[in-house]
Amino acid sequence: MSYISVRKALENLLKEYDITLKDLLDAMDEDKESLEASLRKVCSFSDEELEEIESELSSRELKLLLFVIHAFYIADLSGLYKDNLIIPSREEIMVGGKVTFEGFKKLAKSLGLTVE
């Protein structure tokens, strides 16, 4: 089995559909309240963890993470992208169908985002 980083899978997906990251994030027109609601739907964060994430990452970074979570971890339960195992794996990011705090931070770091 071969592997692909989630970052490389994202780059490939955007290239395949001829979409720039800027266009994708611009199309995700979510205000702070909508972003928070979306995060609560897919993540199992405490209020303190959500506050921490929101203070460390910009709204564009949060939108990017939400897209990646939906595209590679929720919509496709196989954990594969074009027959390659996505790293970090679904098991490293999610528990019981929701993204964990540590999984979210790991995913952010794997995309090159700075989180403590």
Secondary structure, 3 states (H helix, E strand, C coil): CEEEEHHHHHHHHHHHCCCCHHHHHHHCCCCHHHHHHHHHHHECCCHHHHHHHHHHCCHHHHHHHHHHHHHHHHCCCCCEECCEEEECCHHHHEECCEECHHHHHHHHHHCCCCCC
